[in-house]
Amino acid sequence: MYPYYQQFKAVTQAISENDEEEHLLNLSHDGKPLSPDSEQQADMIYKHFITCLEKFASDTEELNDRSIQDVIQADYEQLADTHGHLKSIIDCCLADIEMYEASDLAELSAKEWRTPQESARCDQWVSYGYGTLLERIVDQYKLAIRLNTLVTHIDTRNSDQIAVKVADVDSPIFCRYVLITVPLGV
């Protein structure tokens, strides 16, 4: 790690001596600083992918949805042939989409996709909270739901009758579905 630190320190000193602006130093997989030209080329390719997605999402004649991966796949495969040295940078950009959406590109709808900037402007919330929404669903469909229940065992050997053992009941609860949630901070 120390050689990387020394290299980073030397490059940032050279940048600060030549320019008053604050910079972010991007390193390649081998620890060498990326040239501004490489970063610019990678940014142009990434923007091309975004343009392809936006075009697909706005195409009203295309009724069938496809995954983001399917929409950009052909261009992505050409990337390795024409700009192989930029592929890792592009992969990082695409990984940002996966992290933001918490899903693989192969699972994300290209029709419903929005850039993180667009999504931040149009994030939706449920009036009066998700608890109220859940209560309304339970009331409408007469569901037997137990919230804040400590589950000690789930037996899924029979998918038609799942046995759930909870801490405060001696006999198991039988159901067809079990929904397990964790706080977003986990």
Backbone as JSON Lines, residues from 0, in Angstrom:
{"i":0,"aa":"M","n":[0.81,-1.19,0.0],"ca":[0.0,0.0,0.0],"c":[0.86,1.26,0.0]}
{"i":1,"aa":"Y","n":[1.99,1.21,0.66],"ca":[2.82,2.41,0.78],"c":[3.26,2.94,-0.59]}
{"i":2,"aa":"P","n":[3.68,2.06,-1.54],"ca":[4.04,2.59,-2.86],"c":[2.87,3.34,-3.53]}
{"i":3,"aa":"Y","n":[1.64,2.83,-3.35],"ca":[0.48,3.52,-3.92],"c":[0.29,4.88,-3.26]}
{"i":4,"aa":"Y","n":[0.47,4.92,-1.95],"ca":[0.34,6.18,-1.23],"c":[1.38,7.19,-1.74]}
{"i":5,"aa":"Q","n":[2.62,6.75,-1.89],"ca":[3.67,7.64,-2.37],"c":[3.36,8.14,-3.79]}
{"i":6,"aa":"Q","n":[2.88,7.21,-4.63],"ca":[2.54,7.59,-6.0],"c":[1.38,8.59,-5.99]}
{"i":7,"aa":"F","n":[0.37,8.32,-5.18],"ca":[-0.77,9.22,-5.06],"c":[-0.32,10.6,-4.58]}
{"i":8,"aa":"K","n":[0.54,10.6,-3.58],"ca":[1.04,11.86,-3.01],"c":[1.81,12.66,-4.07]}
{"i":9,"aa":"A","n":[2.65,11.99,-4.83],"ca":[3.45,12.67,-5.86],"c":[2.55,13.24,-6.95]}
{"i":10,"aa":"V","n":[1.56,12.46,-7.38],"ca":[0.67,12.93,-8.45],"c":[-0.19,14.08,-7.96]}
{"i":11,"aa":"T","n":[-0.73,13.99,-6.75],"ca":[-1.57,15.08,-6.25],"c":[-0.76,16.35,-6.03]}
{"i":12,"aa":"Q","n":[0.5,16.21,-5.64],"ca":[1.35,17.4,-5.5],"c":[1.57,18.04,-6.87]}
{"i":13,"aa":"A","n":[1.8,17.23,-7.89],"ca":[2.02,17.76,-9.24],"c":[0.76,18.45,-9.75]}
{"i":14,"aa":"I","n":[-0.39,17.89,-9.45],"ca":[-1.65,18.5,-9.88],"c":[-1.86,19.82,-9.16]}
{"i":15,"aa":"S","n":[-1.65,19.83,-7.84],"ca":[-1.9,21.05,-7.09],"c":[-0.92,22.16,-7.46]}
{"i":16,"aa":"E","n":[0.28,21.82,-7.89],"ca":[1.23,22.83,-8.31],"c":[0.84,23.44,-9.65]}
{"i":17,"aa":"N","n":[0.16,22.66,-10.5],"ca":[-0.21,23.13,-11.83],"c":[-1.6,23.73,-11.91]}
{"i":18,"aa":"D","n":[-2.43,23.48,-10.94],"ca":[-3.82,23.91,-11.03],"c":[-4.35,24.2,-9.64]}
{"i":19,"aa":"E","n":[-5.1,25.25,-9.52],"ca":[-5.63,25.64,-8.22],"c":[-6.89,24.87,-7.83]}
{"i":20,"aa":"E","n":[-7.56,24.25,-8.8],"ca":[-8.79,23.54,-8.51],"c":[-8.52,22.22,-7.78]}
{"i":21,"aa":"E","n":[-9.53,21.77,-7.04],"ca":[-9.44,20.49,-6.35],"c":[-9.73,19.37,-7.34]}
{"i":22,"aa":"H","n":[-8.96,18.29,-7.31],"ca":[-9.13,17.19,-8.25],"c":[-9.31,15.88,-7.51]}
{"i":23,"aa":"L","n":[-9.97,14.97,-8.2],"ca":[-10.09,13.61,-7.74],"c":[-9.15,12.77,-8.59]}
{"i":24,"aa":"L","n":[-8.31,12.01,-7.97],"ca":[-7.36,11.19,-8.69],"c":[-7.95,9.81,-8.89]}
{"i":25,"aa":"N","n":[-8.12,9.4,-10.13],"ca":[-8.63,8.07,-10.45],"c":[-7.47,7.19,-10.85]}
{"i":26,"aa":"L","n":[-7.43,6.0,-10.26],"ca":[-6.36,5.06,-10.52],"c":[-6.89,3.87,-11.29]}
{"i":27,"aa":"S","n":[-6.06,3.32,-12.16],"ca":[-6.44,2.11,-12.88],"c":[-6.25,0.9,-11.97]}
{"i":28,"aa":"H","n":[-6.62,-0.27,-12.48],"ca":[-6.53,-1.49,-11.68],"c":[-5.09,-1.79,-11.25]}
{"i":29,"aa":"D","n":[-4.11,-1.27,-11.98],"ca":[-2.71,-1.51,-11.61],"c":[-2.12,-0.38,-10.77]}
{"i":30,"aa":"G","n":[-2.97,0.57,-10.33],"ca":[-2.52,1.63,-9.44],"c":[-1.93,2.84,-10.12]}
{"i":31,"aa":"K","n":[-1.95,2.86,-11.43],"ca":[-1.41,4.01,-12.15],"c":[-2.53,5.04,-12.36]}
{"i":32,"aa":"P","n":[-2.19,6.33,-12.27],"ca":[-3.21,7.36,-12.5],"c":[-3.74,7.31,-13.93]}
{"i":33,"aa":"L","n":[-5.05,7.49,-14.06],"ca":[-5.67,7.54,-15.38],"c":[-5.44,8.91,-15.99]}
{"i":34,"aa":"S","n":[-5.19,8.94,-17.26],"ca":[-4.99,10.22,-17.93],"c":[-6.34,10.91,-18.08]}
{"i":35,"aa":"P","n":[-6.34,12.24,-18.11],"ca":[-7.6,12.96,-18.34],"c":[-8.25,12.54,-19.67]}
{"i":36,"aa":"D","n":[-7.43,12.21,-20.66],"ca":[-7.96,11.76,-21.95],"c":[-8.73,10.45,-21.79]}
{"i":37,"aa":"S","n":[-8.17,9.5,-21.02],"ca":[-8.86,8.22,-20.79],"c":[-10.17,8.44,-20.04]}
{"i":38,"aa":"E","n":[-10.15,9.31,-19.05],"ca":[-11.36,9.59,-18.29],"c":[-12.42,10.22,-19.19]}
{"i":39,"aa":"Q","n":[-12.01,11.11,-20.07],"ca":[-12.94,11.77,-20.97],"c":[-13.53,10.77,-21.96]}
{"i":40,"aa":"Q","n":[-12.69,9.87,-22.5],"ca":[-13.18,8.85,-23.44],"c":[-14.18,7.93,-22.73]}
{"i":41,"aa":"A","n":[-13.86,7.51,-21.51],"ca":[-14.75,6.63,-20.76],"c":[-16.08,7.32,-20.48]}
{"i":42,"aa":"D","n":[-16.02,8.61,-20.16],"ca":[-17.24,9.36,-19.9],"c":[-18.11,9.44,-21.16]}
{"i":43,"aa":"M","n":[-17.48,9.62,-22.31],"ca":[-18.23,9.68,-23.57],"c":[-18.91,8.34,-23.87]}
{"i":44,"aa":"I","n":[-18.2,7.25,-23.62],"ca":[-18.78,5.92,-23.86],"c":[-19.94,5.66,-22.9]}
{"i":45,"aa":"Y","n":[-19.75,6.01,-21.63],"ca":[-20.81,5.84,-20.64],"c":[-22.04,6.67,-21.04]}
{"i":46,"aa":"K","n":[-21.82,7.9,-21.48],"ca":[-22.95,8.75,-21.91],"c":[-23.64,8.15,-23.14]}
{"i":47,"aa":"H","n":[-22.88,7.46,-23.99],"ca":[-23.48,6.77,-25.13],"c":[-24.44,5.67,-24.64]}
{"i":48,"aa":"F","n":[-24.0,4.91,-23.62],"ca":[-24.87,3.88,-23.04],"c":[-26.15,4.52,-22.49]}
{"i":49,"aa":"I","n":[-25.99,5.63,-21.78],"ca":[-27.15,6.32,-21.21],"c":[-28.09,6.78,-22.31]}
{"i":50,"aa":"T","n":[-27.54,7.3,-23.4],"ca":[-28.35,7.73,-24.53],"c":[-29.12,6.55,-25.13]}
{"i":51,"aa":"C","n":[-28.47,5.41,-25.25],"ca":[-29.15,4.19,-25.76],"c":[-30.32,3.83,-24.85]}
{"i":52,"aa":"L","n":[-30.11,3.89,-23.54],"ca":[-31.17,3.57,-22.59],"c":[-32.31,4.58,-22.67]}
{"i":53,"aa":"E","n":[-31.98,5.85,-22.75],"ca":[-33.02,6.88,-22.85],"c":[-33.83,6.73,-24.13]}
{"i":54,"aa":"K","n":[-33.14,6.42,-25.21],"ca":[-33.82,6.22,-26.5],"c":[-34.78,5.03,-26.41]}
{"i":55,"aa":"F","n":[-34.31,3.93,-25.84],"ca":[-35.16,2.75,-25.7],"c":[-36.36,3.05,-24.8]}
{"i":56,"aa":"A","n":[-36.12,3.73,-23.68],"ca":[-37.21,4.03,-22.74],"c":[-38.26,4.95,-23.34]}
{"i":57,"aa":"S","n":[-37.85,5.84,-24.25],"ca":[-38.81,6.79,-24.83],"c":[-39.46,6.27,-26.11]}
{"i":58,"aa":"D","n":[-39.01,5.14,-26.61],"ca":[-39.55,4.57,-27.85],"c":[-40.94,4.0,-27.58]}
{"i":59,"aa":"T","n":[-41.96,4.7,-28.03],"ca":[-43.34,4.26,-27.77],"c":[-43.76,3.09,-28.66]}
{"i":60,"aa":"E","n":[-43.03,2.86,-29.75],"ca":[-43.36,1.74,-30.62],"c":[-42.86,0.42,-30.06]}
{"i":61,"aa":"E","n":[-41.82,0.46,-29.23],"ca":[-41.26,-0.74,-28.61],"c":[-42.11,-1.09,-27.39]}
{"i":62,"aa":"L","n":[-42.98,-2.09,-27.53],"ca":[-43.88,-2.46,-26.45],"c":[-43.24,-3.4,-25.44]}
{"i":63,"aa":"N","n":[-42.34,-4.26,-25.89],"ca":[-41.71,-5.23,-25.01],"c":[-40.57,-4.59,-24.24]}
{"i":64,"aa":"D","n":[-40.52,-4.88,-22.98],"ca":[-39.44,-4.36,-22.14],"c":[-38.24,-5.29,-22.24]}
{"i":65,"aa":"R","n":[-37.07,-4.76,-22.01],"ca":[-35.83,-5.52,-21.98],"c":[-35.04,-5.04,-20.79]}
{"i":66,"aa":"S","n":[-34.06,-5.82,-20.4],"ca":[-33.2,-5.4,-19.3],"c":[-32.2,-4.36,-19.81]}
{"i":67,"aa":"I","n":[-31.65,-3.6,-18.89],"ca":[-30.62,-2.62,-19.25],"c":[-29.46,-3.34,-19.91]}
{"i":68,"aa":"Q","n":[-29.09,-4.49,-19.37],"ca":[-27.98,-5.26,-19.95],"c":[-28.27,-5.62,-21.4]}
{"i":69,"aa":"D","n":[-29.48,-6.06,-21.69],"ca":[-29.84,-6.42,-23.06],"c":[-29.74,-5.23,-24.01]}
{"i":70,"aa":"V","n":[-30.14,-4.06,-23.56],"ca":[-30.15,-2.87,-24.41],"c":[-28.73,-2.43,-24.76]}
{"i":71,"aa":"I","n":[-27.81,-2.5,-23.8],"ca":[-26.45,-2.0,-24.07],"c":[-25.46,-3.11,-24.42]}
{"i":72,"aa":"Q","n":[-25.9,-4.35,-24.44],"ca":[-24.99,-5.5,-24.61],"c":[-24.12,-5.42,-25.86]}
{"i":73,"aa":"A","n":[-24.71,-5.14,-27.01],"ca":[-23.94,-5.13,-28.26],"c":[-22.85,-4.06,-28.21]}
{"i":74,"aa":"D","n":[-23.2,-2.86,-27.74],"ca":[-22.2,-1.79,-27.64],"c":[-21.13,-2.14,-26.59]}
{"i":75,"aa":"Y","n":[-21.56,-2.77,-25.52],"ca":[-20.62,-3.14,-24.45],"c":[-19.61,-4.17,-24.96]}
{"i":76,"aa":"E","n":[-20.07,-5.14,-25.73],"ca":[-19.16,-6.16,-26.27],"c":[-18.14,-5.55,-27.22]}
{"i":77,"aa":"Q","n":[-18.53,-4.55,-27.99],"ca":[-17.59,-3.86,-28.87],"c":[-16.55,-3.07,-28.08]}
{"i":78,"aa":"L","n":[-16.91,-2.67,-26.9],"ca":[-16.03,-1.88,-26.05],"c":[-14.71,-2.6,-25.8]}
{"i":79,"aa":"A","n":[-14.77,-3.89,-25.55],"ca":[-13.56,-4.66,-25.27],"c":[-12.63,-4.69,-26.48]}
{"i":80,"aa":"D","n":[-13.23,-4.72,-27.69],"ca":[-12.42,-4.75,-28.9],"c":[-11.81,-3.39,-29.23]}
{"i":81,"aa":"T","n":[-12.58,-2.33,-29.05],"ca":[-12.13,-1.01,-29.49],"c":[-11.51,-0.16,-28.39]}
{"i":82,"aa":"H","n":[-11.96,-0.34,-27.16],"ca":[-11.47,0.48,-26.04],"c":[-11.23,-0.4,-24.82]}
{"i":83,"aa":"G","n":[-10.51,-1.47,-24.98],"ca":[-10.29,-2.42,-23.89],"c":[-9.7,-1.78,-22.64]}
{"i":84,"aa":"H","n":[-8.81,-0.81,-22.83],"ca":[-8.17,-0.17,-21.68],"c":[-9.14,0.69,-20.88]}
{"i":85,"aa":"L","n":[-10.31,1.01,-21.44],"ca":[-11.31,1.81,-20.75],"c":[-12.4,0.96,-20.12]}
{"i":86,"aa":"K","n":[-12.4,-0.32,-20.4],"ca":[-13.47,-1.21,-19.95],"c":[-13.64,-1.18,-18.43]}
{"i":87,"aa":"S","n":[-12.55,-1.17,-17.68],"ca":[-12.67,-1.18,-16.22],"c":[-13.3,0.1,-15.71]}
{"i":88,"aa":"I","n":[-13.04,1.22,-16.38],"ca":[-13.66,2.49,-15.97],"c":[-15.16,2.43,-16.24]}
{"i":89,"aa":"I","n":[-15.52,1.94,-17.42],"ca":[-16.94,1.82,-17.78],"c":[-17.64,0.86,-16.82]}
{"i":90,"aa":"D","n":[-16.97,-0.24,-16.47],"ca":[-17.55,-1.19,-15.52],"c":[-17.85,-0.52,-14.19]}
{"i":91,"aa":"C","n":[-16.97,0.37,-13.74],"ca":[-17.22,1.1,-12.49],"c":[-18.44,2.0,-12.61]}
{"i":92,"aa":"C","n":[-18.58,2.65,-13.74],"ca":[-19.75,3.51,-13.97],"c":[-21.03,2.68,-13.96]}
{"i":93,"aa":"L","n":[-21.01,1.54,-14.63],"ca":[-22.19,0.67,-14.66],"c":[-22.47,0.08,-13.29]}
{"i":94,"aa":"A","n":[-21.42,-0.18,-12.53],"ca":[-21.61,-0.69,-11.17],"c":[-22.31,0.34,-10.3]}
{"i":95,"aa":"D","n":[-22.08,1.62,-10.58],"ca":[-22.79,2.67,-9.84],"c":[-24.3,2.55,-10.04]}
{"i":96,"aa":"I","n":[-24.72,2.24,-11.25],"ca":[-26.15,2.04,-11.51],"c":[-26.66,0.87,-10.69]}
{"i":97,"aa":"E","n":[-25.9,-0.23,-10.71],"ca":[-26.32,-1.41,-9.95],"c":[-26.39,-1.12,-8.46]}
{"i":98,"aa":"M","n":[-25.43,-0.36,-7.94],"ca":[-25.46,-0.03,-6.51],"c":[-26.65,0.88,-6.2]}
{"i":99,"aa":"Y","n":[-26.89,1.86,-7.04],"ca":[-28.0,2.8,-6.8],"c":[-29.33,2.06,-6.82]}
{"i":100,"aa":"E","n":[-29.5,1.17,-7.79],"ca":[-30.75,0.45,-7.95],"c":[-30.83,-0.82,-7.1]}
{"i":101,"aa":"A","n":[-29.71,-1.23,-6.52],"ca":[-29.63,-2.44,-5.7],"c":[-30.06,-3.68,-6.49]}
{"i":102,"aa":"S","n":[-29.62,-3.74,-7.74],"ca":[-29.95,-4.88,-8.59],"c":[-28.96,-4.98,-9.73]}
{"i":103,"aa":"D","n":[-28.85,-6.16,-10.28],"ca":[-27.99,-6.42,-11.42],"c":[-28.61,-5.8,-12.68]}
{"i":104,"aa":"L","n":[-27.78,-5.34,-13.61],"ca":[-28.28,-4.74,-14.85],"c":[-29.17,-5.69,-15.64]}
{"i":105,"aa":"A","n":[-28.93,-6.99,-15.49],"ca":[-29.73,-7.99,-16.2],"c":[-31.15,-8.07,-15.63]}
{"i":106,"aa":"E","n":[-31.36,-7.52,-14.44],"ca":[-32.67,-7.57,-13.79],"c":[-33.4,-6.24,-13.82]}
{"i":107,"aa":"L","n":[-32.78,-5.2,-14.33],"ca":[-33.38,-3.86,-14.31],"c":[-34.09,-3.55,-15.62]}
{"i":108,"aa":"S","n":[-35.28,-3.0,-15.52],"ca":[-36.09,-2.64,-16.69],"c":[-35.49,-1.45,-17.41]}
{"i":109,"aa":"A","n":[-35.28,-1.6,-18.7],"ca":[-34.78,-0.49,-19.51],"c":[-35.91,0.51,-19.79]}
{"i":110,"aa":"K","n":[-37.14,0.05,-19.83],"ca":[-38.28,0.95,-20.06],"c":[-38.51,1.87,-18.86]}
{"i":111,"aa":"E","n":[-38.3,1.36,-17.66],"ca":[-38.58,2.12,-16.44],"c":[-37.35,2.78,-15.84]}
{"i":112,"aa":"W","n":[-36.21,2.61,-16.47],"ca":[-34.97,3.12,-15.91],"c":[-34.91,4.63,-15.97]}
{"i":113,"aa":"R","n":[-34.36,5.21,-14.92],"ca":[-34.1,6.65,-14.85],"c":[-32.68,6.83,-14.35]}
{"i":114,"aa":"T","n":[-32.05,7.91,-14.78],"ca":[-30.71,8.2,-14.27],"c":[-30.84,8.5,-12.77]}
{"i":115,"aa":"P","n":[-29.78,8.29,-11.99],"ca":[-29.86,8.62,-10.56],"c":[-30.3,10.07,-10.32]}
{"i":116,"aa":"Q","n":[-29.89,10.99,-11.2],"ca":[-30.3,12.38,-11.02],"c":[-31.81,12.52,-11.22]}
{"i":117,"aa":"E","n":[-32.36,11.84,-12.23],"ca":[-33.81,11.89,-12.45],"c":[-34.55,11.21,-11.31]}
{"i":118,"aa":"S","n":[-34.03,10.07,-10.86],"ca":[-34.69,9.33,-9.79],"c":[-34.74,10.14,-8.51]}
{"i":119,"aa":"A","n":[-33.66,10.87,-8.22],"ca":[-33.62,11.67,-6.99],"c":[-34.69,12.76,-7.04]}
{"i":120,"aa":"R","n":[-34.97,13.28,-8.22],"ca":[-35.97,14.33,-8.35],"c":[-37.39,13.77,-8.26]}
{"i":121,"aa":"C","n":[-37.55,12.5,-8.58],"ca":[-38.92,11.97,-8.63],"c":[-39.11,10.77,-7.7]}
{"i":122,"aa":"D","n":[-38.29,10.65,-6.66],"ca":[-38.51,9.58,-5.7],"c":[-39.92,9.68,-5.14]}
{"i":123,"aa":"Q","n":[-40.54,8.55,-4.95],"ca":[-41.91,8.53,-4.47],"c":[-41.94,8.08,-3.02]}
{"i":124,"aa":"W","n":[-42.96,8.48,-2.3],"ca":[-43.15,8.03,-0.94],"c":[-44.63,7.74,-0.76]}
{"i":125,"aa":"V","n":[-44.95,7.02,0.28],"ca":[-46.32,6.64,0.57],"c":[-46.86,7.6,1.63]}
{"i":126,"aa":"S","n":[-47.97,8.27,1.3],"ca":[-48.58,9.18,2.28],"c":[-48.92,8.41,3.55]}
{"i":127,"aa":"Y","n":[-48.62,8.98,4.67],"ca":[-48.87,8.41,5.99],"c":[-48.03,7.17,6.28]}
{"i":128,"aa":"G","n":[-47.03,6.88,5.46],"ca":[-46.07,5.82,5.75],"c":[-46.43,4.45,5.21]}
{"i":129,"aa":"Y","n":[-45.41,3.6,5.14],"ca":[-45.6,2.24,4.64],"c":[-46.44,1.39,5.59]}
{"i":130,"aa":"G","n":[-46.4,1.71,6.87],"ca":[-47.22,0.98,7.84],"c":[-48.69,1.12,7.53]}
{"i":131,"aa":"T","n":[-49.11,2.33,7.16],"ca":[-50.51,2.58,6.8],"c":[-50.88,1.81,5.54]}
{"i":132,"aa":"L","n":[-49.98,1.81,4.56],"ca":[-50.22,1.05,3.33],"c":[-50.41,-0.43,3.66]}
{"i":133,"aa":"L","n":[-49.53,-0.98,4.48],"ca":[-49.62,-2.39,4.86],"c":[-50.93,-2.66,5.59]}
{"i":134,"aa":"E","n":[-51.33,-1.78,6.49],"ca":[-52.59,-1.97,7.22],"c":[-53.78,-2.02,6.26]}
{"i":135,"aa":"R","n":[-53.76,-1.17,5.26],"ca":[-54.86,-1.15,4.28],"c":[-54.9,-2.43,3.46]}
{"i":136,"aa":"I","n":[-53.75,-2.94,3.08],"ca":[-53.69,-4.2,2.33],"c":[-54.21,-5.34,3.2]}
{"i":137,"aa":"V","n":[-53.79,-5.38,4.46],"ca":[-54.23,-6.42,5.39],"c":[-55.75,-6.37,5.56]}
{"i":138,"aa":"D","n":[-56.29,-5.15,5.74],"ca":[-57.74,-5.01,5.91],"c":[-58.49,-5.42,4.66]}
{"i":139,"aa":"Q","n":[-58.02,-4.99,3.5],"ca":[-58.72,-5.27,2.25],"c":[-58.75,-6.76,1.93]}
{"i":140,"aa":"Y","n":[-57.65,-7.46,2.17],"ca":[-57.56,-8.88,1.8],"c":[-57.7,-9.82,2.99]}
{"i":141,"aa":"K","n":[-57.99,-9.28,4.15],"ca":[-58.18,-10.09,5.38],"c":[-56.99,-11.02,5.61]}
{"i":142,"aa":"L","n":[-55.81,-10.44,5.61],"ca":[-54.59,-11.22,5.78],"c":[-54.22,-11.33,7.25]}
{"i":143,"aa":"A","n":[-53.68,-12.49,7.62],"ca":[-53.17,-12.69,8.98],"c":[-51.68,-12.36,8.98]}
{"i":144,"aa":"I","n":[-51.36,-11.14,9.35],"ca":[-49.97,-10.69,9.33],"c":[-49.53,-10.4,10.75]}
{"i":145,"aa":"R","n":[-48.31,-10.8,11.05],"ca":[-47.72,-10.53,12.37],"c":[-46.48,-9.69,12.15]}
{"i":146,"aa":"L","n":[-46.49,-8.5,12.7],"ca":[-45.34,-7.61,12.61],"c":[-44.52,-7.7,13.89]}
{"i":147,"aa":"N","n":[-43.27,-7.34,13.79],"ca":[-42.36,-7.31,14.95],"c":[-42.4,-8.61,15.74]}
{"i":148,"aa":"T","n":[-42.36,-9.72,15.02],"ca":[-42.43,-11.04,15.64],"c":[-41.08,-11.72,15.51]}
{"i":149,"aa":"L","n":[-40.58,-12.21,16.62],"ca":[-39.29,-12.9,16.61],"c":[-39.48,-14.32,16.09]}
{"i":150,"aa":"V","n":[-38.92,-14.58,14.93],"ca":[-39.02,-15.9,14.3],"c":[-37.78,-16.7,14.68]}
{"i":151,"aa":"T","n":[-38.01,-17.91,15.17],"ca":[-36.89,-18.75,15.59],"c":[-36.54,-19.84,14.59]}
{"i":152,"aa":"H","n":[-37.5,-20.19,13.7],"ca":[-37.24,-21.24,12.71],"c":[-38.27,-21.15,11.59]}
{"i":153,"aa":"I","n":[-37.81,-21.4,10.36],"ca":[-38.71,-21.47,9.21],"c":[-38.44,-22.78,8.49]}
{"i":154,"aa":"D","n":[-39.47,-23.61,8.38],"ca":[-39.36,-24.91,7.71],"c":[-40.05,-24.81,6.35]}
{"i":155,"aa":"T","n":[-39.25,-24.83,5.27],"ca":[-39.8,-24.68,3.92],"c":[-39.8,-25.98,3.13]}
{"i":156,"aa":"R","n":[-39.68,-27.1,3.81],"ca":[-39.66,-28.38,3.09],"c":[-40.94,-28.61,2.3]}
{"i":157,"aa":"N","n":[-42.07,-28.15,2.8],"ca":[-43.33,-28.25,2.08],"c":[-43.72,-26.83,1.67]}
{"i":158,"aa":"S","n":[-43.56,-26.5,0.38],"ca":[-43.81,-25.12,-0.07],"c":[-45.28,-24.73,0.0]}
{"i":159,"aa":"D","n":[-46.19,-25.7,0.06],"ca":[-47.61,-25.38,0.18],"c":[-48.01,-25.05,1.61]}
{"i":160,"aa":"Q","n":[-47.18,-25.5,2.57],"ca":[-47.5,-25.26,3.97],"c":[-46.19,-25.02,4.73]}
{"i":161,"aa":"I","n":[-45.73,-23.79,4.72],"ca":[-44.49,-23.41,5.39],"c":[-44.77,-23.3,6.88]}
{"i":162,"aa":"A","n":[-43.91,-23.91,7.68],"ca":[-44.07,-23.86,9.13],"c":[-43.11,-22.81,9.71]}
{"i":163,"aa":"V","n":[-43.69,-21.87,10.43],"ca":[-42.91,-20.79,11.02],"c":[-43.03,-20.9,12.53]}
{"i":164,"aa":"K","n":[-41.89,-21.03,13.19],"ca":[-41.86,-21.11,14.65],"c":[-41.49,-19.73,15.18]}
{"i":165,"aa":"V","n":[-42.35,-19.2,16.05],"ca":[-42.08,-17.89,16.65],"c":[-41.82,-18.05,18.13]}
{"i":166,"aa":"A","n":[-41.15,-17.08,18.71],"ca":[-40.69,-17.18,20.09],"c":[-41.82,-17.26,21.11]}
{"i":167,"aa":"D","n":[-42.92,-16.54,20.88],"ca":[-43.96,-16.46,21.91],"c":[-45.12,-17.45,21.73]}
{"i":168,"aa":"V","n":[-45.02,-18.39,20.77],"ca":[-46.08,-19.37,20.52],"c":[-45.45,-20.76,20.49]}
{"i":169,"aa":"D","n":[-46.1,-21.72,21.18],"ca":[-45.54,-23.08,21.24],"c":[-45.66,-23.84,19.93]}
{"i":170,"aa":"S","n":[-46.81,-23.74,19.27],"ca":[-46.99,-24.49,18.01],"c":[-46.64,-23.59,16.82]}
{"i":171,"aa":"P","n":[-46.19,-24.21,15.73],"ca":[-45.8,-23.4,14.57],"c":[-47.01,-22.77,13.89]}
{"i":172,"aa":"I","n":[-46.75,-21.7,13.18],"ca":[-47.77,-21.05,12.36],"c":[-47.55,-21.54,10.94]}
{"i":173,"aa":"F","n":[-48.63,-21.99,10.28],"ca":[-48.52,-22.5,8.92],"c":[-49.01,-21.44,7.93]}
{"i":174,"aa":"C","n":[-48.27,-21.3,6.85],"ca":[-48.61,-20.29,5.86],"c":[-48.08,-20.7,4.49]}
{"i":175,"aa":"R","n":[-48.45,-19.94,3.47],"ca":[-47.94,-20.18,2.12],"c":[-46.75,-19.27,1.79]}
{"i":176,"aa":"Y","n":[-46.7,-18.11,2.45],"ca":[-45.64,-17.14,2.17],"c":[-45.06,-16.59,3.47]}
{"i":177,"aa":"V","n":[-43.78,-16.29,3.42],"ca":[-43.11,-15.62,4.53],"c":[-42.35,-14.45,3.93]}
{"i":178,"aa":"L","n":[-42.55,-13.29,4.49],"ca":[-41.84,-12.1,4.04],"c":[-40.91,-11.68,5.17]}
{"i":179,"aa":"I","n":[-39.63,-11.65,4.86],"ca":[-38.63,-11.27,5.84],"c":[-38.08,-9.91,5.42]}
{"i":180,"aa":"T","n":[-38.07,-8.97,6.33],"ca":[-37.55,-7.64,6.02],"c":[-36.43,-7.28,6.98]}
{"i":181,"aa":"V","n":[-35.56,-6.44,6.51],"ca":[-34.49,-5.91,7.36],"c":[-34.47,-4.4,7.18]}
{"i":182,"aa":"P","n":[-34.03,-3.68,8.18],"ca":[-33.95,-2.23,8.03],"c":[-32.97,-1.85,6.91]}
{"i":183,"aa":"L","n":[-33.23,-0.73,6.24],"ca":[-32.39,-0.32,5.13],"c":[-30.96,-0.05,5.56]}
{"i":184,"aa":"G","n":[-30.72,0.26,6.82],"ca":[-29.38,0.54,7.3],"c":[-28.52,-0.7,7.49]}
{"i":185,"aa":"V","n":[-29.09,-1.86,7.33],"ca":[-28.34,-3.11,7.57],"c":[-27.47,-3.43,6.39]}
